[in-house]
Amino acid sequence: MKSAVESLSPTRVRISIDVDFKDLEPHVQAAYQTISERVVIPGFRKGKVPRQMIDQRVGRGTVLDEAINNALPVFYSQAARENDVLVVGRPSVDIKELKDNELVKFEVEVDIRPEIKLPDFSKIDIKVDDVSVSDKDIDEQVDSLRIRFGTLTAVEKDAETGDFVTIDLVARVDGKEVEGGTANDISYEVGSNRMIDGLDGALVGMKVGEKKTFATQLVGMKEGETGEVEVELKAVKKRELPDLNDDFAKL
């Protein structure tokens, strides 16, 4: 087998491969055996059909097609290794010439890994701005940590902005409950505006056990359409932050 590589672009090559028929012969024999096991010819058992009979009944061309289809990946892989071609995609194959008992010529075009030339990193100058951390930055991070490790404690009071509440919600349209529109024991921070438009306004001033209904646009509704949401306040909780001491630092 002989092969040569032509560069088409930095990421694609064409590999020309010439195969002497003696190198293809093992694949031809395997093709005869495969076809012999598939065809049904009276007087012969499967797998025992002579080559001449297969040539008469099936055709030599069919045998060569079978042999070449099985041989191409083998010769292509061998040519890629011999020429140090690092392929990264599926190849396209074009049979250029086929002479029975003489040779097979084919070409393969395939994407390859490009050659990347790295610069001399020792000559690269990199300037990095000095990092300035203010007391305010530190306080914000500490407060964030305290909030993360804070605890919620139930209190006896009306709900107001900043409180954490436990609520039940029921959504209705024209007096009928919306499918999937009921939720129980939801924990929510009043004033965060992270759930339903109008919920924060309804919660402010509510007492534990009280129910209130407000109009709002529900999911899936067209612009201007509204439904009703009933909210029941079940608990009001205050977030207690841990003290800034050694125990908190260990935590």
WODA-V176455 format. One record per pair of residues at least 12 apart in sequence whose C-alpha atoms are under 10 Angstrom apart, sorted by sequence separation. I is the first residue (numbers start at 1). GAP is how many residues later the second one is. D is the distance in Angstrom with one decimal. If there is no record, write none. Layout:
BEGIN
((I/GAP/D) (I/GAP/D))
END
This chain:
BEGIN
((3/12/6.8) (4/12/5.2) (5/12/9.0) (34/12/9.7) (35/12/7.9) (36/12/6.4) (37/12/8.1) (41/12/8.7) (51/12/9.6) (94/12/5.6) (95/12/6.4) (152/12/7.7) (154/12/9.9) (169/12/7.7) (170/12/4.5) (171/12/9.1) (188/12/9.7) (190/12/9.7) (191/12/8.9) (202/12/6.9) (214/12/9.9) (215/12/5.7) (216/12/6.2) (217/12/9.5) (3/13/5.4) (4/13/6.8) (33/13/9.4) (34/13/7.6) (36/13/5.3) (41/13/9.0) (93/13/7.1) (94/13/5.3) (95/13/8.8) (152/13/9.7) (169/13/5.6) (170/13/6.7) (190/13/7.1) (191/13/8.6) (199/13/9.8) (201/13/9.1) (202/13/10.0) (214/13/8.5) (215/13/4.6) (216/13/7.2) (2/14/8.2) (3/14/4.4) (4/14/9.1) (33/14/6.3) (35/14/8.8) (36/14/7.8) (93/14/5.8) (94/14/6.4) (168/14/7.7) (169/14/5.2) (170/14/8.7) (190/14/7.5) (199/14/9.4) (214/14/5.7) (215/14/6.4) (2/15/5.8) (3/15/6.3) (32/15/9.0) (33/15/8.2) (36/15/8.3) (39/15/8.6) (76/15/9.2) (92/15/8.3) (93/15/4.6) (94/15/8.6) (168/15/5.7) (169/15/6.4) (198/15/9.9) (199/15/7.7) (213/15/6.5) (214/15/5.6) (215/15/9.0) (1/16/7.1) (2/16/5.1) (3/16/8.7) (33/16/8.3) (35/16/9.7) (41/16/8.4) (91/16/9.8) (92/16/5.6) (93/16/6.7) (167/16/8.4) (168/16/4.3) (169/16/8.7) (198/16/6.9) (199/16/9.4) (213/16/5.5) (214/16/6.6) (1/17/5.6) (2/17/6.7) (32/17/8.7) (33/17/9.2) (36/17/9.5) (76/17/9.4) (91/17/6.2) (92/17/5.3) (93/17/8.9) (167/17/6.6) (168/17/5.6) (169/17/8.3) (197/17/9.6) (198/17/7.4) (199/17/8.8) (212/17/8.3) (213/17/4.3) (214/17/8.3) (1/18/4.6) (2/18/8.6) (32/18/8.5) (33/18/8.7) (36/18/7.3) (39/18/9.3) (73/18/9.7) (90/18/10.0) (91/18/5.6) (92/18/6.5) (166/18/8.6) (167/18/5.3) (168/18/6.4) (197/18/8.9) (198/18/6.5) (212/18/5.6) (213/18/6.3) (1/19/6.1) (32/19/6.5) (35/19/7.8) (39/19/8.5) (90/19/8.9) (91/19/4.5) (92/19/9.7) (166/19/5.5) (167/19/5.2) (168/19/9.3) (197/19/6.3) (198/19/9.4) (211/19/6.8) (212/19/5.4) (213/19/8.9) (1/20/9.3) (32/20/10.0) (73/20/9.8) (89/20/9.8) (90/20/6.4) (91/20/7.4) (165/20/9.2) (166/20/5.3) (167/20/6.7) (196/20/7.6) (197/20/7.6) (211/20/5.6) (212/20/6.6) (1/21/9.6) (33/21/9.9) (72/21/8.6) (89/21/6.3) (90/21/7.5) (165/21/7.9) (166/21/4.7) (167/21/7.6) (196/21/8.5) (197/21/9.0) (210/21/8.4) (211/21/4.3) (212/21/8.6) (1/22/7.3) (29/22/9.0) (32/22/7.6) (36/22/9.9) (87/22/10.0) (88/22/7.8) (89/22/5.3) (90/22/10.0) (165/22/5.7) (166/22/6.5) (196/22/8.2) (210/22/5.8) (211/22/6.5) (1/23/9.6) (32/23/9.2) (35/23/8.6) (72/23/9.7) (87/23/6.7) (88/23/5.7) (89/23/7.1) (164/23/6.8) (165/23/5.4) (166/23/9.1) (196/23/9.6) (209/23/6.5) (210/23/5.8) (211/23/9.3) (86/24/9.7) (87/24/5.8) (88/24/5.1) (89/24/9.2) (164/24/5.5) (165/24/6.4) (208/24/8.0) (209/24/5.5) (210/24/7.9) (85/25/9.6) (86/25/8.6) (87/25/4.2) (88/25/6.1) (163/25/8.4) (164/25/4.4) (165/25/7.1) (206/25/10.0) (207/25/9.3) (208/25/5.1) (209/25/5.5) (85/26/9.6) (86/26/5.4) (87/26/6.2) (88/26/9.7) (162/26/9.8) (163/26/5.8) (164/26/6.2) (206/26/9.0) (207/26/6.8) (208/26/5.3) (209/26/7.9) (35/27/9.0) (68/27/9.5) (85/27/6.9) (86/27/5.7) (87/27/9.6) (162/27/6.2) (163/27/5.6) (164/27/9.5) (206/27/7.1) (207/27/8.6) (208/27/5.7) (32/28/9.5) (35/28/7.6) (85/28/8.3) (86/28/8.6) (161/28/7.8) (162/28/5.4) (163/28/8.3) (164/28/10.0) (202/28/9.6) (203/28/8.1) (207/28/8.6) (208/28/7.0) (34/29/9.3) (86/29/9.9) (160/29/9.5) (161/29/4.9) (162/29/6.2) (163/29/9.9) (202/29/8.1) (203/29/9.0) (207/29/8.5) (32/30/9.6) (33/30/9.7) (68/30/9.8) (76/30/9.5) (160/30/6.6) (161/30/5.0) (162/30/7.9) (169/30/9.9) (199/30/8.6) (203/30/7.7) (206/30/9.7) (31/31/9.0) (32/31/6.3) (35/31/8.6) (76/31/9.1) (159/31/7.8) (160/31/8.1) (161/31/8.3) (198/31/9.3) (199/31/9.5) (31/32/5.8) (32/32/9.1) (34/32/8.7) (76/32/7.6) (199/32/8.1) (30/33/9.4) (31/33/7.6) (34/33/9.7) (196/33/9.1) (29/34/9.0) (31/34/8.7) (32/34/8.6) (64/34/9.3) (72/34/8.7) (28/35/6.9) (29/35/9.9) (31/35/5.6) (32/35/8.4) (27/36/9.6) (28/36/6.5) (30/36/8.9) (31/36/5.2) (64/36/8.3) (68/36/8.7) (72/36/9.7) (167/36/9.5) (27/37/8.8) (28/37/9.2) (30/37/7.2) (31/37/9.0) (181/37/9.4) (28/38/7.8) (29/38/8.0) (31/38/9.7) (165/38/8.9) (181/38/9.8) (25/39/9.9) (27/39/8.4) (28/39/4.9) (31/39/8.4) (61/39/9.2) (161/39/7.9) (24/40/9.5) (27/40/5.0) (28/40/8.0) (30/40/9.1) (60/40/9.2) (160/40/8.9) (161/40/9.3) (163/40/10.0) (178/40/9.6) (26/41/8.6) (27/41/7.4) (159/41/9.9) (160/41/9.5) (163/41/9.4) (167/41/9.5) (172/41/10.0) (25/42/8.5) (27/42/9.3) (28/42/9.3) (161/42/8.6) (162/42/9.8) (166/42/9.4) (167/42/9.6) (169/42/9.7) (171/42/9.4) (173/42/9.9) (24/43/7.6) (27/43/7.0) (28/43/8.9) (159/43/9.8) (160/43/7.3) (161/43/6.5) (165/43/9.3) (168/43/9.3) (169/43/10.0) (170/43/9.2) (171/43/9.8) (172/43/9.7) (24/44/7.8) (27/44/6.2) (159/44/6.3) (160/44/4.7) (161/44/9.2) (167/44/9.7) (169/44/9.6) (171/44/9.7) (26/45/9.1) (27/45/9.9) (158/45/9.0) (159/45/5.3) (160/45/6.1) (171/45/9.6) (173/45/9.0) (24/46/10.0) (25/46/9.8) (158/46/7.6) (159/46/5.2) (160/46/8.1) (172/46/9.2) (190/46/9.9) (24/47/7.1) (158/47/5.3) (159/47/5.5) (160/47/10.0) (171/47/8.1) (182/47/9.5) (184/47/9.9) (185/47/9.7) (186/47/9.9) (189/47/9.9) (23/48/9.5) (24/48/9.6) (157/48/9.0) (158/48/5.5) (159/48/6.6) (181/48/8.9) (182/48/9.6) (183/48/9.8) (184/48/9.3) (185/48/9.4) (186/48/9.5) (187/48/9.3) (188/48/9.8) (189/48/9.4) (157/49/8.9) (158/49/4.8) (159/49/8.1) (178/49/9.3) (185/49/7.9) (187/49/9.8) (188/49/9.9) (189/49/9.9) (157/50/7.0) (158/50/7.1) (177/50/9.9) (178/50/9.8) (184/50/9.8) (185/50/9.4) (187/50/9.7) (24/51/9.5) (156/51/8.9) (157/51/7.8) (176/51/9.8) (177/51/9.3) (178/51/9.9) (19/52/10.0) (23/52/9.5) (156/52/8.1) (173/52/9.9) (174/52/9.6) (175/52/8.8) (176/52/9.6) (177/52/9.4) (19/53/9.8) (155/53/9.9) (173/53/7.8) (174/53/7.3) (175/53/8.0) (172/54/9.6) (173/54/4.8) (174/54/8.2) (17/55/9.6) (172/55/5.9) (173/55/6.3) (19/56/8.0) (171/56/7.2) (172/56/5.2) (173/56/8.8) (18/57/9.3) (171/57/5.8) (172/57/6.2) (17/58/7.8) (170/58/8.3) (171/58/4.4) (172/58/8.1) (17/59/7.6) (170/59/5.6) (171/59/6.4) (16/60/9.3) (169/60/6.7) (170/60/5.1) (171/60/8.9) (15/61/8.2) (17/61/10.0) (169/61/5.7) (170/61/6.7) (17/62/7.3) (168/62/8.1) (169/62/4.8) (170/62/8.8) (16/63/8.8) (168/63/5.7) (169/63/6.7) (15/64/7.7) (167/64/6.6) (168/64/5.2) (169/64/9.2) (15/65/7.9) (167/65/5.5) (168/65/6.9) (166/66/8.6) (167/66/4.8) (168/66/7.5) (166/67/6.3) (167/67/5.4) (15/68/9.1) (165/68/7.1) (166/68/5.4) (167/68/7.2) (165/69/7.4) (166/69/5.0) (167/69/9.2) (15/70/9.3) (165/70/5.5) (166/70/6.6) (164/71/8.4) (165/71/4.5) (166/71/8.1) (3/72/9.4) (13/72/8.6) (164/72/6.0) (165/72/5.8) (2/73/9.7) (3/73/9.2) (163/73/6.7) (164/73/5.0) (165/73/8.6) (1/74/7.9) (5/74/9.0) (13/74/9.2) (159/74/8.6) (163/74/6.0) (164/74/6.1) (3/75/9.3) (4/75/8.1) (5/75/8.9) (12/75/8.8) (158/75/9.7) (162/75/9.6) (163/75/5.6) (164/75/7.3) (3/76/6.0) (4/76/9.6) (11/76/9.2) (12/76/9.6) (25/76/8.6) (159/76/8.8) (160/76/9.0) (162/76/8.2) (163/76/7.5) (1/77/9.2) (2/77/8.0) (3/77/8.9) (11/77/9.2) (12/77/9.6) (14/77/9.6) (21/77/9.6) (24/77/9.1) (158/77/9.6) (159/77/6.2) (162/77/8.8) (1/78/8.5) (4/78/9.6) (5/78/7.3) (13/78/10.0) (14/78/9.5) (15/78/9.5) (16/78/9.7) (17/78/9.6) (18/78/9.7) (21/78/8.5) (24/78/9.6) (157/78/9.3) (158/78/7.5) (159/78/8.7) (3/79/8.4) (4/79/7.7) (5/79/9.9) (14/79/9.7) (16/79/10.0) (17/79/9.7) (18/79/9.1) (19/79/9.7) (20/79/9.8) (21/79/7.6) (22/79/7.8) (24/79/8.3) (156/79/8.5) (157/79/7.0) (159/79/9.9) (2/80/9.9) (3/80/8.2) (5/80/8.6) (16/80/9.4) (21/80/5.5) (22/80/8.0) (23/80/9.0) (24/80/8.4) (155/80/7.9) (156/80/7.1) (157/80/9.0) (20/81/8.5) (21/81/5.1) (22/81/8.4) (23/81/9.9) (154/81/6.8) (155/81/5.8) (156/81/8.5) (20/82/6.3) (21/82/4.8) (153/82/9.9) (154/82/5.7) (155/82/5.5) (156/82/10.0) (19/83/8.8) (20/83/4.6) (21/83/7.0) (153/83/8.3) (154/83/4.2) (155/83/6.7) (19/84/5.6) (20/84/6.6) (152/84/9.4) (153/84/5.1) (154/84/6.4) (18/85/7.1) (19/85/5.1) (20/85/8.8) (152/85/5.7) (153/85/5.4) (154/85/9.0) (18/86/5.9) (19/86/6.3) (151/86/9.5) (152/86/5.5) (153/86/6.4) (17/87/8.2) (18/87/4.5) (19/87/8.5) (151/87/8.2) (152/87/4.5) (153/87/7.2) (17/88/5.8) (18/88/6.7) (150/88/9.8) (151/88/5.5) (152/88/6.2) (16/89/7.5) (17/89/5.5) (18/89/8.8) (150/89/6.2) (151/89/5.3) (152/89/9.0) (16/90/6.1) (17/90/6.1) (149/90/9.9) (150/90/5.5) (151/90/6.7) (15/91/8.4) (16/91/4.5) (17/91/8.0) (149/91/9.2) (150/91/4.5) (151/91/8.1) (15/92/5.5) (16/92/6.6) (147/92/8.2) (149/92/7.2) (150/92/6.1) (14/93/6.6) (15/93/5.0) (16/93/8.9) (147/93/8.4) (148/93/8.7) (149/93/7.1) (150/93/9.8) (14/94/5.5) (15/94/6.4) (146/94/9.1) (147/94/6.2) (148/94/9.8) (13/95/8.1) (14/95/4.4) (15/95/8.2) (146/95/5.6) (147/95/8.3) (13/96/5.7) (14/96/6.7) (145/96/9.4) (146/96/6.1) (12/97/7.1) (13/97/5.8) (14/97/9.1) (145/97/9.4) (146/97/8.2) (12/98/5.7) (13/98/6.6) (143/98/8.9) (146/98/8.3) (11/99/8.6) (12/99/4.3) (13/99/7.1) (143/99/10.0) (149/99/8.9) (11/100/5.6) (12/100/5.5) (8/101/8.8) (10/101/9.1) (11/101/5.0) (12/101/8.3) (143/101/9.7) (1/102/9.6) (3/102/9.7) (5/102/9.7) (7/102/9.7) (8/102/9.7) (9/102/9.1) (10/102/8.1) (11/102/6.1) (12/102/8.4) (142/102/8.9) (146/102/8.4) (149/102/8.6) (1/103/9.7) (2/103/9.6) (3/103/9.8) (4/103/9.6) (5/103/9.5) (6/103/9.4) (8/103/9.6) (9/103/9.5) (10/103/8.4) (11/103/5.2) (145/103/9.5) (1/104/9.8) (3/104/9.4) (5/104/9.7) (10/104/5.8) (11/104/8.4) (145/104/10.0) (7/105/10.0) (9/105/9.2) (10/105/7.6) (10/106/9.8))
END
